[in-house]
């Protein structure tokens, strides 16, 4: 089966990117500058990511707010227009169909941004639950391009190109305006732990937006950045990745995402199962760890000798230590607990430490 390509595929090839299969999409893993340089560019200056593979789903109609407040666990009802929340699509068991970003335009209009590999499944899931509500569910993925700027210099690069005052967009907020005359939606979220912006634009204008940002940002240290550094950046910030920290077998409570659950709002899909799990007490939970020995490098899906497994792990370029996340028995969740990661037949010691591993200065 041939891989899907974003509108920026030719731009990546021209820049010498190493392209890989990512959830059925041919995406840049890294550019000739390398993952370390790209990682540090985002932490210290600015990087630009192609995120046009993400899915965009529009939910409109008189019952949109009530529908999404039931379909997702976070508090949609309390969300003001122009704000975004991190939330999930949960099964009746309280496990994940996917995680997503929910953008509220108004009480009748919402934009949901979902993971590329799950976009078709998510769309079907939403539509399968929408028939009893006065809502319209539209797939806007094919007509929407998306480029993300991440890093402390992001605003300085983007501001001269848009008619939106970026300083007025709060973290997890968005605004609509123009980028050099092209209509755009600009959001301020990110998947790296740094400040940054997502520029949503008509799909046919995405290459021009990309090239314009590259040219504007080069004097300020901007680098094109790929999936390799995105993974180390999001791991340092403890941001979940579907198929790793979350999936249809891991509950929101086990994934240490209880903060997205608004039990007080009333019923939502998965609420009963999660309330029962909370009442019983967790058997396992996601924790952060660091390897005790410098030469021991844990990797995704390695077993934990005491039970459980590593969900994500890598050397941290920012911290200079080998870190990871793991689902472990609840008895081992206390800070300072010792666990052992099975690396090539050896039980290598690790210590449970606070997360996120990295928090930017504000």
Rosetta silent file (secondary structure, phi, psi, omega in degrees, C-alpha in Angstrom):
SEQUENCE: XXXXXXXXXXXXXXXXXXXXXXXXXXXXXXXXXXXXXXXXXXXXXXXXXXXXXXXXXXXXXXXXXXXXXXXXXXXXXXXXXXXXXXXXXXXXXXXXXXXXXXXXXXXXXXXXXXXXXXXXXXXXXXXXXXXXXXXXXXXXXXXXXXXXXXXXXXXXXXXXXXXXXXXXXXXXXXXXXXXXXXXXXXXXXXXXXXXXXXXXXXXXXXXXXXXXXXXXXXXXXXXXXXXXXXXXXXXXXXXXXXXXXXXXXXXXXXXXXXXXXXXXXXXXXXXXXXXXXXXXXXXXXXXXXXXXXXXXXXXXXXXXXXXXXXXXXXXXXXXXXXXXXXXXXXXXXXXXXXXXXXXXXXXXXXXXXXXXXXXXXX
SCORE:     score description
SCORE:     0.000 S_00000001
   1 L     0.000  131.664 -178.147    0.000    0.000    0.000 S_00000001
   2 L   -73.348  148.383 -179.221    1.398    3.394   -0.975 S_00000001
   3 L   -81.694  148.282  174.359    2.046    5.928    1.751 S_00000001
   4 E   -75.081  154.598  178.998    0.101    9.172    2.003 S_00000001
   5 L  -130.221  142.397  175.464    1.986   12.421    1.489 S_00000001
   6 L   -81.708  168.541  177.560    1.399   15.887    2.871 S_00000001
   7 L   -65.150   -6.548 -178.924    1.486   18.954    0.590 S_00000001
   8 L  -102.640    9.336 -177.289    5.037   19.539    1.859 S_00000001
   9 H   -55.064  -49.360 -178.369    6.524   16.231    0.662 S_00000001
  10 H   -62.842  -34.364  178.456    8.488   17.824   -2.192 S_00000001
  11 H   -65.778  -39.164  178.994    9.792   20.530    0.161 S_00000001
  12 H   -65.495  -44.032  179.809   11.115   17.892    2.562 S_00000001
  13 H   -62.491  -41.512  179.689   12.851   15.987   -0.236 S_00000001
  14 H   -63.747  -29.059  178.865   14.413   19.202   -1.536 S_00000001
  15 L   -86.086    0.672  177.696   15.792   19.876    1.955 S_00000001
  16 L    80.809   23.680 -177.745   17.394   16.422    2.069 S_00000001
  17 L   -67.531  147.481  170.420   15.075   14.981    4.717 S_00000001
  18 E   -87.242  113.956 -174.166   15.198   11.313    5.615 S_00000001
  19 E   -94.435  140.788 -177.967   11.632   10.167    4.963 S_00000001
  20 E  -138.437  164.446  174.485    9.960    7.345    6.914 S_00000001
  21 E   -80.339  118.658  177.081    6.586    5.634    7.279 S_00000001
  22 E  -127.005   98.012  179.072    4.702    7.259   10.157 S_00000001
  23 L    58.660   35.362  179.540    1.238    5.807   10.600 S_00000001
  24 L    90.234    1.585  178.302    0.780    5.415    6.853 S_00000001
  25 E  -113.413  141.690  175.712    2.261    8.835    6.013 S_00000001
  26 E   -88.824  105.544 -169.422    5.654    9.488    4.405 S_00000001
  27 E  -126.796  156.423  179.444    7.101   12.011    6.838 S_00000001
  28 E   -76.351  122.192  173.742   10.531   13.550    7.599 S_00000001
  29 E   -77.268  -45.210  178.567   12.354   11.809   10.438 S_00000001
  30 E  -160.915  165.106  176.772   15.217   14.300   10.339 S_00000001
  31 L  -108.168  174.201 -177.790   17.045   16.699    8.056 S_00000001
  32 L   -56.952  -23.335  177.054   20.812   16.786    7.330 S_00000001
  33 L   -63.436  -28.701  177.206   21.311   18.970   10.428 S_00000001
  34 L    95.545  157.438 -174.814   20.437   15.919   12.576 S_00000001
  35 H   -62.264  -41.190 -177.758   18.058   15.223   15.459 S_00000001
  36 H   -63.693  -46.794  179.578   20.243   16.806   18.163 S_00000001
  37 H   -62.398  -39.825  179.604   20.618   20.110   16.311 S_00000001
  38 H   -66.484  -42.143  177.764   16.901   20.171   15.570 S_00000001
  39 H   -59.373  -49.328 -177.695   16.024   19.409   19.199 S_00000001
  40 H   -68.692  -29.654  176.162   18.253   22.190   20.520 S_00000001
  41 H   -62.196  -40.948  179.276   16.920   24.637   17.914 S_00000001
  42 H   -68.474  -40.395 -179.138   13.423   24.175   19.343 S_00000001
  43 H   -71.034  -32.444 -171.978   14.604   24.529   22.948 S_00000001
  44 H  -108.876  -23.735 -176.642   16.803   27.581   22.262 S_00000001
  45 L  -139.175  -95.984 -178.830   15.389   29.297   19.161 S_00000001
  46 L  -163.605  141.375  172.926   12.719   27.920   16.833 S_00000001
  47 E  -124.836  156.913  178.688   11.897   24.876   14.734 S_00000001
  48 E  -121.838  126.827 -176.085    9.270   24.368   12.031 S_00000001
  49 E  -114.395  141.340  168.713    7.284   21.122   11.791 S_00000001
  50 E   -85.134  113.847  176.499    5.054   19.755    9.059 S_00000001
  51 L  -123.145   28.668  178.891    1.859   18.651   10.826 S_00000001
  52 L   -70.408  -10.995  177.120   -0.392   18.640    7.765 S_00000001
  53 L   -77.021  -15.063 -178.891   -0.936   14.916    8.275 S_00000001
  54 L   -63.420  154.919  179.616   -3.089   15.593   11.347 S_00000001
  55 E   -93.771  138.172  176.657   -6.847   15.145   11.053 S_00000001
  56 E  -118.739  120.605 -177.351   -9.252   18.103   11.300 S_00000001
  57 E  -122.687  125.103  179.298  -12.880   17.336   12.118 S_00000001
  58 E   -99.194  130.956  174.531  -15.538   20.051   12.347 S_00000001
  59 E  -118.288  119.008 -177.161  -18.582   19.551   14.590 S_00000001
  60 E  -130.602  156.012  174.870  -21.391   22.044   14.041 S_00000001
  61 L   134.063  169.613 -173.642  -25.028   22.385   15.035 S_00000001
  62 L   -65.051  -26.000 -178.515  -27.374   23.448   17.799 S_00000001
  63 L  -107.607   18.643 -176.825  -26.398   20.554   20.084 S_00000001
  64 H   -58.473  -46.174 -177.780  -22.648   20.604   19.372 S_00000001
  65 H   -63.078  -48.812 -178.961  -21.683   21.736   22.854 S_00000001
  66 H   -63.437  -40.560  179.459  -23.892   19.215   24.648 S_00000001
  67 H   -61.196  -49.902 -177.425  -22.799   16.416   22.298 S_00000001
  68 H   -70.716  -28.380  176.952  -19.075   17.048   22.767 S_00000001
  69 H   -68.607  -27.934  175.229  -19.490   17.514   26.520 S_00000001
  70 H   -84.959  -37.697 -174.580  -20.891   13.979   26.627 S_00000001
  71 H   -73.005  -30.474 -177.259  -18.516   12.492   24.034 S_00000001
  72 L  -117.589  154.249 -171.499  -15.312   13.822   25.656 S_00000001
  73 L   -85.229  -18.526 -177.855  -14.333   13.804   29.351 S_00000001
  74 L   -80.004  173.708 -172.390  -13.048   17.355   29.792 S_00000001
  75 L   -88.469   81.412 -179.853  -15.319   20.315   30.570 S_00000001
  76 H   -63.218  -36.397 -176.763  -16.476   21.592   27.181 S_00000001
  77 H   -60.786  -29.618 -178.419  -19.315   23.538   28.798 S_00000001
  78 H   -91.638    0.681 -175.346  -16.906   25.756   30.716 S_00000001
  79 L   -83.669  122.350  177.951  -14.671   26.446   27.702 S_00000001
  80 L   -74.871  158.005  172.615  -14.909   30.042   26.392 S_00000001
  81 L   -57.663  144.265 -179.443  -14.881   30.795   22.648 S_00000001
  82 L    82.820    9.080  179.781  -11.344   31.109   21.287 S_00000001
  83 E  -117.874  159.334 -176.427   -9.965   28.555   23.734 S_00000001
  84 E  -125.349  145.387  170.805   -8.604   25.028   23.273 S_00000001
  85 E  -131.962  145.896  171.467   -8.570   22.038   25.571 S_00000001
  86 E   -82.303  131.054 -176.932   -6.645   18.788   25.547 S_00000001
  87 E  -153.647 -163.295 -177.288   -9.085   15.926   25.867 S_00000001
  88 E  -147.135  160.993  163.293   -9.850   12.441   24.591 S_00000001
  89 E  -101.364  115.455 -174.061  -12.235   10.171   22.777 S_00000001
  90 E  -110.391  148.939  171.251  -12.824    7.415   25.314 S_00000001
  91 L   -77.862  174.014  176.201  -14.392    3.982   25.087 S_00000001
  92 L   -63.745  -19.221  178.345  -17.068    2.869   27.556 S_00000001
  93 L   -86.884    0.161  179.847  -14.186    1.270   29.501 S_00000001
  94 L    79.974   13.350  175.902  -12.504    4.655   29.933 S_00000001
  95 E   -97.279  176.470 -167.959   -9.644    3.743   27.590 S_00000001
  96 E   -98.164  125.639  159.800   -8.545    5.748   24.574 S_00000001
  97 E   -75.904  -40.637  177.501   -9.863    5.781   21.052 S_00000001
  98 E  -174.810  165.782  165.229   -7.532    8.782   20.684 S_00000001
  99 E  -105.981  164.074 -174.291   -6.475   12.026   22.298 S_00000001
 100 E  -161.527  168.193  171.227   -7.206   15.343   20.624 S_00000001
 101 E  -109.838  126.028 -178.359   -7.282   19.120   20.789 S_00000001
 102 E  -106.770  118.727 -179.626  -10.761   20.651   20.912 S_00000001
 103 E  -105.311  123.416  179.307  -11.062   24.254   19.636 S_00000001
 104 E   -98.398  111.103  172.826  -14.230   26.139   20.539 S_00000001
 105 E   -78.282  -50.651  171.634  -15.252   28.750   17.958 S_00000001
 106 E  -160.668 -172.592 -174.807  -18.643   29.169   19.649 S_00000001
 107 L   -65.148  -15.711 -177.557  -21.375   26.989   21.185 S_00000001
 108 L  -112.641    4.311 -171.327  -22.359   25.705   17.737 S_00000001
 109 E  -147.429  117.316 -178.598  -18.942   25.318   16.087 S_00000001
 110 E  -134.073  142.404  173.998  -15.945   23.244   17.193 S_00000001
 111 E  -111.439  122.391  177.775  -12.742   22.148   15.479 S_00000001
 112 E  -106.667  128.675  178.353  -11.268   18.827   16.640 S_00000001
 113 E  -112.469  119.248 -171.872   -7.652   18.052   15.728 S_00000001
 114 E  -120.677  167.361 -178.707   -6.831   14.345   15.944 S_00000001
 115 L   -67.988  142.462 -175.063   -3.848   12.098   15.312 S_00000001
 116 H   -58.203  -46.674 -175.577   -3.089   11.310   11.682 S_00000001
 117 H   -68.483  -18.746 -178.652   -2.981    7.524   12.078 S_00000001
 118 H  -107.232    1.828 -169.404   -6.351    7.557   13.863 S_00000001
 119 H   -57.795  -46.025  179.749   -8.159   10.193   11.806 S_00000001
 120 H   -64.567  -43.843  178.245  -10.396    7.791    9.881 S_00000001
 121 H   -63.587  -41.864 -179.626  -11.197    5.763   12.976 S_00000001
 122 H   -64.260  -43.474  179.458  -11.898    8.911   14.998 S_00000001
 123 H   -59.902  -44.995  179.010  -14.209   10.318   12.340 S_00000001
 124 H   -63.925  -39.181 -179.899  -16.180    7.063   12.253 S_00000001
 125 H   -63.204  -47.095 -179.297  -16.315    6.963   16.066 S_00000001
 126 H   -63.321  -45.775 -179.518  -17.665   10.514   16.309 S_00000001
 127 H   -65.148  -33.812 -179.281  -20.227    9.952   13.559 S_00000001
 128 H   -66.740  -21.993  179.661  -21.391    6.681   15.122 S_00000001
 129 H  -103.524   -2.342 -172.531  -22.367    8.573   18.284 S_00000001
 130 H   -92.670  -11.110 -170.348  -23.721   11.704   16.593 S_00000001
 131 L   -63.370  -28.117 -178.419  -26.924   10.362   15.046 S_00000001
 132 L   -86.167    1.411 -175.550  -29.069   11.126   18.108 S_00000001
 133 L  -119.229  154.022  176.206  -27.886   14.742   18.266 S_00000001
 134 L   -83.565   76.365 -179.674  -28.562   17.815   16.134 S_00000001
 135 L  -139.855  157.708  173.431  -24.989   18.066   14.882 S_00000001
 136 E  -119.723  130.044 -178.669  -23.095   17.900   11.600 S_00000001
 137 E  -112.798  115.900 -174.942  -19.712   16.150   11.523 S_00000001
 138 E  -117.256  135.145  174.816  -17.434   17.264    8.678 S_00000001
 139 E   -91.041  110.144 -179.250  -14.009   15.919    7.697 S_00000001
 140 L  -105.510   12.634 -174.459  -11.868   18.955    6.780 S_00000001
 141 H   -61.497  -42.618 -174.097   -8.536   17.107    6.759 S_00000001
 142 H   -70.223  -19.710 -177.548   -8.107   17.059    2.975 S_00000001
 143 H  -107.092    5.069 -175.086   -8.583   20.825    2.615 S_00000001
 144 E  -118.508  126.959  170.762   -6.517   21.874    5.638 S_00000001
 145 E  -102.863  156.538 -179.177   -2.757   22.304    5.859 S_00000001
 146 E  -148.136  128.702  176.583   -0.928   22.789    9.137 S_00000001
 147 E  -125.539  136.887 -178.976    2.556   24.035    9.985 S_00000001
 148 E  -115.844  130.353  169.931    3.844   24.348   13.559 S_00000001
 149 E  -101.795  129.769 -179.838    6.466   26.782   14.846 S_00000001
 150 E  -134.186  134.472  177.874    7.939   25.745   18.193 S_00000001
 151 L   134.079  163.884 -174.150   10.497   27.471   20.378 S_00000001
 152 L   -64.338  -16.878 -179.936   11.110   30.696   22.306 S_00000001
 153 L   -98.769    4.472 -174.515   11.611   32.746   19.118 S_00000001
 154 H   -54.545  -48.743 -176.242    8.369   31.524   17.480 S_00000001
 155 H   -62.911  -39.585 -179.218    6.373   34.703   18.063 S_00000001
 156 H   -64.716  -33.648  178.112    9.162   36.931   16.726 S_00000001
 157 H   -73.466  -44.434 -172.276    9.286   34.909   13.497 S_00000001
 158 H   -79.344  -35.238 -170.532    5.531   34.710   12.950 S_00000001
 159 H   -55.353  -43.930 -178.384    4.339   38.154   14.049 S_00000001
 160 L   -65.000  -12.139 -173.596    5.554   40.193   11.027 S_00000001
 161 L  -100.812   -7.666 -173.641    3.669   37.839    8.695 S_00000001
 162 E  -126.639  159.615  177.777    0.187   37.916   10.252 S_00000001
 163 L   -97.899   15.723  178.607   -2.493   40.479   11.084 S_00000001
 164 L  -103.208  134.477  175.067   -3.172   38.859   14.462 S_00000001
 165 L   -78.676  101.850 -171.840   -1.584   40.253   17.623 S_00000001
 166 H   -62.631  -31.192  179.762    0.076   37.065   18.843 S_00000001
 167 H   -62.418  -18.328 -179.914    0.635   38.411   22.349 S_00000001
 168 H   -88.888   -8.018  176.347   -3.125   38.407   22.836 S_00000001
 169 L   -88.750  112.001  178.473   -3.396   34.663   22.156 S_00000001
 170 L   -74.187  162.986  174.396   -3.044   32.907   25.490 S_00000001
 171 L   -57.153  132.258 -172.921   -1.550   29.427   25.843 S_00000001
 172 L    62.030   42.105  170.093   -4.218   27.015   24.569 S_00000001
 173 E  -128.040  171.528  177.881   -6.005   29.794   22.727 S_00000001
 174 E  -151.324  163.106  177.638   -6.513   30.570   19.044 S_00000001
 175 E  -148.933  155.998  178.664   -7.501   33.385   16.699 S_00000001
 176 E  -112.157  140.259 -178.650   -8.475   33.711   13.055 S_00000001
 177 E  -170.394 -143.504  179.952   -6.932   36.213   10.648 S_00000001
 178 E  -132.390  150.361  174.901   -4.604   36.309    7.652 S_00000001
 179 E  -114.345  101.189 -176.549   -1.019   35.291    6.844 S_00000001
 180 L    50.447   41.687  177.609    0.192   37.700    4.166 S_00000001
 181 L    92.143  -11.566  179.735   -3.383   37.861    2.907 S_00000001
 182 E   -91.075  130.303  179.197   -4.120   34.110    3.192 S_00000001
 183 E   -65.197  132.367 -178.122   -6.894   33.202    5.694 S_00000001
 184 E  -140.974  157.953  164.629   -5.483   31.232    8.633 S_00000001
 185 E  -112.825  127.743 -179.302   -6.343   29.991   12.086 S_00000001
 186 E  -115.394  121.533  179.638   -3.442   30.372   14.512 S_00000001
 187 E  -112.411  155.199 -178.613   -3.392   28.297   17.689 S_00000001
 188 L  -122.583   79.980  179.243   -0.927   28.421   20.578 S_00000001
 189 L  -126.284  -96.102  177.809   -0.467   24.883   21.893 S_00000001
 190 L   105.258  161.776 -174.504    2.401   22.675   20.739 S_00000001
 191 L  -131.790   31.399 -173.829    3.752   19.203   21.354 S_00000001
 192 L  -130.566  -12.991 -173.224    7.256   20.042   22.544 S_00000001
 193 L    89.233   -3.480  177.815    6.966   21.780   25.918 S_00000001
 194 L  -103.456  166.271  169.686    7.975   25.092   24.326 S_00000001
 195 L   -66.242  151.808  178.959    5.964   28.132   23.372 S_00000001
 196 E   173.357  177.376 -173.040    4.767   27.974   19.800 S_00000001
 197 E  -138.736  145.549  170.860    2.027   28.296   17.230 S_00000001
 198 E  -107.125  130.346  178.869    0.129   26.132   14.775 S_00000001
 199 E  -108.779  110.237  176.885   -0.802   27.800   11.486 S_00000001
 200 E   -95.381  130.022 -174.030   -3.853   26.199    9.834 S_00000001
 201 E  -145.560  167.148  173.182   -4.254   27.266    6.212 S_00000001
 202 E   -57.460  135.655 -171.502   -5.853   26.156    2.907 S_00000001
 203 H   -55.551  -35.736 -176.513   -4.033   22.994    1.872 S_00000001
 204 H   -72.498  -16.334  178.936   -2.931   24.429   -1.500 S_00000001
 205 H   -96.803   -1.168 -175.859   -1.172   27.356    0.213 S_00000001
 206 H   -59.680  -45.761  178.422    0.765   25.194    2.686 S_00000001
 207 H   -58.905  -39.362  179.148    4.031   25.031    0.664 S_00000001
 208 H   -66.711  -41.495  176.787    4.035   28.830    0.324 S_00000001
 209 H   -61.021  -44.660  179.749    3.385   29.295    4.072 S_00000001
 210 H   -59.435  -51.371 -177.707    6.224   26.831    4.834 S_00000001
 211 H   -65.170  -37.793  179.214    8.722   28.546    2.529 S_00000001
 212 H   -64.386  -42.097  178.454    7.752   32.015    3.777 S_00000001
 213 H   -68.038  -39.629  177.220    8.312   30.967    7.397 S_00000001
 214 H   -59.211  -47.343 -178.974   11.645   29.308    6.546 S_00000001
 215 H   -64.762  -42.902 -179.521   12.884   32.463    4.869 S_00000001
 216 H   -65.118  -36.941 -171.325   11.605   34.706    7.659 S_00000001
 217 H   -91.822  -16.792 -176.120   13.063   32.571   10.439 S_00000001
 218 H   -55.312  -43.319  179.364   16.508   31.595    9.143 S_00000001
 219 H   -63.261  -17.351 -179.032   18.239   34.755   10.478 S_00000001
 220 H  -104.672   14.314  173.807   16.838   33.891   13.923 S_00000001
 221 L    91.448   13.721 -179.325   18.078   30.304   13.932 S_00000001
 222 L   -66.327  135.714  172.849   15.018   28.517   12.577 S_00000001
 223 E  -124.175  144.423  166.391   15.567   24.921   11.444 S_00000001
 224 E   -67.123  138.708 -170.864   13.179   22.518    9.725 S_00000001
 225 L  -131.114  142.173 -173.371   12.472   19.805   12.287 S_00000001
 226 L  -113.425 -169.461 -176.123   11.302   16.215   11.939 S_00000001
 227 H   -65.027  -30.144 -177.781    9.695   13.378   13.840 S_00000001
 228 H   -61.118  -51.618  179.905   12.926   12.361   15.558 S_00000001
 229 H   -75.134  -27.304  175.519   13.316   15.532   17.579 S_00000001
 230 H   -59.270  -36.998 -178.673    9.548   15.847   18.019 S_00000001
 231 H   -70.072  -43.527  179.519    9.685   12.574   19.931 S_00000001
 232 H   -69.136  -35.103  178.489   12.520   13.578   22.260 S_00000001
 233 H   -66.067  -47.628 -177.369   10.925   16.981   22.841 S_00000001
 234 H   -69.787  -31.382  176.516    7.481   15.609   23.676 S_00000001
 235 H   -64.867  -45.102  178.074    9.009   12.903   25.912 S_00000001
 236 H   -58.386  -34.256 -179.127   10.881   15.528   27.949 S_00000001
 237 L   -89.575    2.098 -178.433    7.581   17.394   28.351 S_00000001
 238 L    53.919   52.718  175.275    5.680   14.159   29.181 S_00000001
 239 L  -103.048  131.302 -170.776    3.190   14.522   26.359 S_00000001
 240 L   -69.658  147.387  174.173    1.337   11.335   25.491 S_00000001
 241 L  -123.013  127.476  179.975    1.737    9.493   22.194 S_00000001
 242 E   -61.743  139.117 -175.777   -1.009    7.164   20.997 S_00000001
 243 L    88.901   -3.835  179.113    0.180    3.566   20.901 S_00000001
 244 L  -126.075  -79.460  179.948    2.616    4.284   23.708 S_00000001
 245 L   -80.626  -23.490 -179.299    1.229    6.129   26.768 S_00000001
 246 E  -135.631  143.968  171.240   -2.388    5.804   25.625 S_00000001
 247 L  -168.788 -171.692 -174.972   -4.388    3.246   23.646 S_00000001
 248 L   -77.167    3.402  174.739   -7.614    1.263   23.881 S_00000001
 249 L  -112.598   -0.202 -178.160   -6.161   -0.873   26.678 S_00000001
 250 L  -118.438  125.662 -178.935   -4.944    1.965   28.928 S_00000001
 251 E   -80.876  163.528  179.138   -7.410    4.050   30.910 S_00000001
 252 L   -62.455  -33.441  178.426   -7.161    7.800   31.381 S_00000001
 253 L   -71.536  -42.208  178.489   -6.425    7.269   35.081 S_00000001
 254 L   -63.867  -33.268 -179.576   -3.691    4.715   34.390 S_00000001
 255 L   -79.699    7.731 -178.890   -2.129    7.130   31.876 S_00000001
 256 L    60.011   35.954  178.761   -1.889    9.759   34.651 S_00000001
 257 L  -115.865   30.640  177.975   -4.382   11.907   32.752 S_00000001
 258 H   -59.458  -21.680 -178.154   -6.972   12.182   35.483 S_00000001
 259 H   -70.562  -12.891  175.590   -6.771   15.964   35.128 S_00000001
 260 H   -92.953    1.521 -177.692   -8.757   15.797   31.861 S_00000001
 261 L   -98.277  119.630  179.254  -11.669   14.005   33.593 S_00000001
 262 L  -107.589   77.992 -179.640  -14.482   16.268   34.816 S_00000001
 263 H   -59.393  -30.643 -174.701  -16.537   13.873   36.943 S_00000001
 264 H   -72.040  -14.662 -175.773  -18.458   16.807   38.414 S_00000001
 265 H   -79.182  -12.010 -175.407  -19.992   17.824   35.063 S_00000001
 266 L   110.413 -154.834 -172.057  -22.250   14.780   34.912 S_00000001
 267 L   -71.632  143.021  167.875  -22.325   11.928   32.448 S_00000001
 268 L  -151.268  159.070 -176.736  -19.712   11.398   29.741 S_00000001
 269 L   -62.356  122.605 -178.120  -18.685    8.396   27.715 S_00000001
 270 L    95.503   -6.230 -174.654  -16.493    6.172   29.897 S_00000001
 271 H   -60.382  -46.805 -175.299  -17.424    7.923   33.155 S_00000001
 272 H   -61.073  -43.748 -179.663  -18.920    4.897   34.929 S_00000001
 273 H   -65.225  -40.757 -179.567  -15.902    2.691   34.258 S_00000001
 274 H   -70.171  -38.066  177.197  -13.462    5.388   35.347 S_00000001
 275 H   -63.716  -40.335  178.526  -15.436    6.184   38.501 S_00000001
 276 H   -66.778  -39.976  178.275  -15.428    2.483   39.404 S_00000001
 277 H   -64.814  -41.033  177.574  -11.692    2.226   38.725 S_00000001
 278 H   -62.925  -39.362 -179.909  -11.051    5.279   40.878 S_00000001
 279 H   -67.689  -41.747  179.709  -13.142    3.770   43.676 S_00000001
 280 H   -69.368  -34.122 -172.274  -11.337    0.405   43.516 S_00000001
 281 L    99.209  143.255 -177.364   -7.911    1.997   43.263 S_00000001
 282 L   -73.656  145.894  174.065   -5.433    1.707   40.434 S_00000001
 283 L   -93.436  -31.825 -179.797   -3.426   -1.450   39.865 S_00000001
 284 E  -143.303  160.764 -179.054   -0.902    0.245   37.571 S_00000001
 285 E  -157.141  157.075  178.799    0.008    3.803   36.593 S_00000001
 286 E   -80.722  132.568  178.071    2.325    5.735   34.289 S_00000001
 287 E  -132.610  161.872  171.883    5.532    7.034   35.901 S_00000001
 288 E   -99.017  149.065  179.160    8.690    8.785   34.784 S_00000001
 289 E  -144.105  160.012  169.251   12.106    7.250   35.349 S_00000001
 290 E  -126.684  143.423  177.513   15.795    7.867   34.771 S_00000001
 291 E   -73.133  140.704 -176.711   18.374    5.182   34.227 S_00000001
 292 L   -78.586  -32.560 -178.968   20.895    4.922   37.047 S_00000001
 293 L  -103.489  133.387 -172.997   23.850    3.935   34.862 S_00000001
 294 L   -58.264  -35.470 -175.819   24.954    6.319   32.119 S_00000001
 295 L   -82.404   -6.419 -178.811   25.450    3.593   29.525 S_00000001
 296 L   -89.980  118.732 -178.855   22.000    2.041   29.998 S_00000001
 297 L  -118.868  110.374  176.583   19.521    3.344   27.433 S_00000001
 298 L   -76.727  153.576  177.842   15.919    2.173   27.732 S_00000001
 299 L  -131.921  165.100 -178.685   13.732    2.036   24.623 S_00000001
 300 L   -54.123  138.262  171.309   10.007    1.925   23.904 S_00000001
 301 L    74.236    5.712  175.011    8.153   -1.258   24.913 S_00000001
 302 L   -67.331  145.955  179.781   11.008   -2.821   26.920 S_00000001
 303 E   -71.390  149.898  168.276    9.778   -4.918   29.881 S_00000001
 304 E   -99.217  126.339 -172.761   10.034   -3.714   33.482 S_00000001
 305 L   -58.314  -35.033 -177.726   11.331   -6.587   35.602 S_00000001
 306 L   -81.126   -2.335 -177.499    8.950   -5.824   38.479 S_00000001
 307 L   121.138  144.096 -178.875    5.952   -5.792   36.121 S_00000001
 308 L    93.757 -166.101 -176.590    4.729   -3.504   33.377 S_00000001
 309 E  -157.195  160.354  173.616    6.623   -2.025   30.461 S_00000001
 310 E   -74.645  132.836  175.235    8.315    1.065   29.104 S_00000001
 311 E   -92.870  -42.624  176.946    5.947    3.153   26.990 S_00000001
 312 E  -149.273  143.711  177.456    8.526    5.668   25.679 S_00000001
 313 E  -161.355  150.599  179.201   12.215    6.206   26.398 S_00000001
 314 E  -173.797  160.155  167.386   15.241    7.929   24.906 S_00000001
 315 E   -63.839  136.501  179.480   18.343    9.879   25.840 S_00000001
 316 E   -91.694  113.262  178.146   17.295   13.433   26.712 S_00000001
 317 L   -63.517  -33.090 -178.087   19.333   16.002   24.739 S_00000001
 318 L   -73.761  -42.496 -172.791   18.245   18.801   27.086 S_00000001
 319 L   -94.585  -17.546 -179.503   18.939   17.020   30.368 S_00000001
 320 L    68.594   30.025  177.161   21.867   14.839   29.339 S_00000001
 321 E  -141.247  162.954 -178.913   20.396   11.738   30.941 S_00000001
 322 E   -92.288  118.286 -171.874   18.527    8.638   29.793 S_00000001
 323 E  -124.898  169.957  176.361   14.833    8.982   30.656 S_00000001
 324 E  -173.514  172.887  174.129   11.544    7.253   29.995 S_00000001
 325 E  -119.851  143.670 -178.340    7.927    6.642   30.896 S_00000001
 326 E  -146.859  144.788  169.269    6.633    3.279   32.056 S_00000001
 327 E   -88.123  117.628 -175.402    3.402    1.635   33.158 S_00000001
 328 E  -132.390  162.351  174.319    4.260   -0.043   36.466 S_00000001
 329 E   -55.679  143.696 -174.348    2.437   -1.584   39.446 S_00000001
 330 H   -58.459  -27.902  179.859    1.006    1.130   41.683 S_00000001
 331 H   -65.197  -17.421 -178.013    3.259    0.014   44.563 S_00000001
 332 H  -104.278   10.993 -173.491    6.261    1.265   42.533 S_00000001
 333 L   -83.932  -11.802 -177.982    4.801    4.671   41.668 S_00000001
 334 L   -68.273  142.901  177.009    6.288    6.617   44.578 S_00000001
 335 L   -58.481  136.907 -178.463    9.101    9.021   43.746 S_00000001
 336 L    91.708   -9.776  177.820   12.455    7.406   44.459 S_00000001
 337 L   -62.801  145.896  178.453   11.204    3.863   43.862 S_00000001
 338 E  -100.994  131.666  172.362   13.689    1.578   42.125 S_00000001
 339 E  -127.498  171.644  179.711   12.669   -0.431   39.081 S_00000001
 340 E  -131.292  126.277  179.063   14.684   -2.438   36.596 S_00000001
 341 E   -95.599  130.300 -178.166   14.405   -2.172   32.823 S_00000001
 342 E   -84.249  104.549 -177.311   15.248   -5.338   30.908 S_00000001
 343 E  -115.458  111.192  179.223   17.797   -4.235   28.294 S_00000001
 344 L    48.387   49.232  174.544   19.287   -7.014   26.137 S_00000001
 345 L    82.820   -0.562  178.315   18.842   -9.606   28.861 S_00000001
 346 E  -110.195  140.982  174.995   20.088   -7.398   31.718 S_00000001
 347 E   -89.864  101.232 -172.436   17.946   -5.937   34.488 S_00000001
 348 E   -98.130  130.432 -173.446   19.204   -2.343   34.518 S_00000001
 349 E   -71.999  143.501  177.011   18.371   -0.125   37.506 S_00000001
 350 E  -142.281  158.593 -179.510   16.228    2.992   37.161 S_00000001
 351 E  -120.360  135.773  175.858   14.688    5.481   39.581 S_00000001
 352 E   -74.019  126.072 -175.220   11.153    6.872   39.502 S_00000001
 353 E  -130.452  166.146 -178.935   11.423   10.671   39.249 S_00000001
 354 L   -64.675  152.428  173.780    9.036   13.644   38.915 S_00000001
 355 L  -130.355  156.829   -1.830    7.460   14.533   35.577 S_00000001
 356 L   -64.521  154.925 -179.021    7.411   16.385   33.310 S_00000001
 357 L   -69.129  -30.281 -177.498   11.148   15.976   32.972 S_00000001
 358 L  -131.928  132.850  173.723   11.450   19.449   31.433 S_00000001
 359 L  -130.324  125.313 -177.199    9.425   22.609   32.098 S_00000001
 360 L   -70.597  152.411  173.415   10.250   25.775   30.180 S_00000001
 361 L   -71.629  138.435 -177.962   10.919   29.048   31.966 S_00000001
 362 L  -114.191    0.000    0.000    7.948   31.394   31.679 S_00000001
